[in-house]
Amino acid sequence: MFELTQLRCFTTVATELNFRRAAERLNMTQPPLSRQIQLLEHHLGVELFTRTTRSVALTAAGRAFFIEAQNLLERAQQAAVTARRFAEGDIGSVNISFVGSAVYEFLPKVITEARLKQPHVKIDLSEMNTYQQHEALRARRIDLGIVRAPLLEPGYATECLVREPFVLAVPDSHPLATADCVSVQDLDAQPFLMYSHAAYPPFNELLTGMLRSARVAPEYVQWLGSSLTILALVNAGMGLALVPRCATSVVFKNVVFRDIDLGEGVQSELHLIWRENNDNPAFAMLLEGIRRAVREGWGT
C-alpha cells in the first residue's frame, strides 16, 4: 500500500509538472523524489506521468488519481487535527447524570460555563436518582454523576462539591409561615412531606434520623421522590417539608421558606462521582471546569 509521503510527492509534482521545482518545494533532491513516484506507480500498477527530457505531463490515470490523492491528504490532515483537538479536550462528548435538585441552580450555571469554554464538546444530560447513577457509572453509561451520596468503592473517585442547609417549606396559610422563629420541635405532629427511601435514600435517612434523635414525630402524609413534587404539594397546602436551600429558587405562589436549625451535620450535599480510569480528555476538562465554577460561585 502506498504511503502519505508518496502522495505528497505525487501531488507536488502533479502541481508543478516539474521535478526540480517539486523537489525544491519538498526540500529534497530529485533522485529520492523520482524514487517515491516510481514506488507509487509500482503500488498502483499504472503510470501517473509521461516524461520527456523537456516536459512532464499527467496521464489519464494520473489526472484521475490526482483528485483522489488531494482528498486523501486533506482527510489525513483533518484526522490529525481531530486527534489533537480530541486529546486536548476541545472536541468530544461527555455524558453527565444528575439528581433533579441539581438543576435548580448548580447545574445550569456549570453547563453554561462549560459550553463557553468547550463549545465543540457535546454534553448529554440524564436525570437519575443517586442509586441509578451509581449503577450507570458501574455500567460505563455515564462519565460523571452528580449525586447526593458518594460511591465509596475501589476504582471510583468522589468529591463533595456543595454543602448547604435544609430549609423549611411552609404553606403561606400555616401559622409557622409568620412565626418569629422555627425550631425542629415545631414540626412535631405536623402534616409532613418526606423524601421516599426508594427514590431518595440519602435525604430520607438523614432527615428521618434527625427527627427521631430530636424525639419529633411529624405526621407523614406522603413519601415522594423529588423536591419539585414536594414543593408542589406544599403549595397545595398538604403539609410542611424540609428541602435543600437551592430549592428556594423554584417559585411557588403559596410557599414560604423558613430557616431552621437542624443540628450539626444535617446538611444537603452534592457529590461528583466518576471512574478513576476515565481517559476521556473532554471529561477531564469539564471536571476541572466544574471545580472552578464551584470555587468561584459556591462554597463547600
Secondary structure by P-SEA (a helix, b strand, c coil): cccaaaaaaaaaaaaaccaaaaaaaacccaaaaaaaaaaaaaaacccccccccccccccaaaaaaaaaaaaaaaaaaaaaaaaaaaaaccbbbbbbbbccccccccaaaaaaaaaaacccbbbbbbbbcaaaaaaaaaaccccccccccccccccbbbbbcbbbbbbbbbcccccccccccccccccccccbbbbbccccaaaaaaaaaaaaaaccccccccccccaaaaaaaaaaccbbbbbcccccccccccbbbbbbbccccbbbbbbbbbbcccccaaaaaaaaaaaaaaaacccc
